[in-house]
C-alpha cells in the first residue's frame, strides 16, 4: 500500500504556514498508512504460521504413533535376527539412532522458524520508497 503524495504547481500562492501544515498532514497520513499496511501484513504472516503449526502438530501425532510401532518391530527384528544381540541392547541401539535423527530435525525446524522469516518486507520497501519521495519533494 503506497500513499500518493499530491504535487502542486509552482504558482501555488499558499503561505509558508499552509505549506508546512500540508507537509505535516501528508506525513501523518503516510505514517498511518504504513502502520496499517504493516499490521495487515503481519496478520497475514501469523495466519500462515498458525495453519502451518497446526498441520505440523497433526502430522507429528500420527507419526509418533507409527514410529513407536515401527521401532518396536525393529527391536524385535534385531533380537530375532540371530546376531547374538540381546533385546535390551537392540532397544538401546534403535533408541540412540532415533534420538540423533530427532535432534537434527528439531534443530532444522528451529532454524526455519527464526524471526527473520516474519519481517514485513513489503512494508519496509514501501517505507523506503515513501522516504525517497519525501526527500525528493524537500
PyMOL commands that set and color helices and strands:
alter all, ss='L'
color gray80, all
select helices_A, chain A and resi 16-80+87-112+115-118+121-137
alter helices_A, ss='H'
color red, helices_A
deselect
rebuild
show_as cartoon
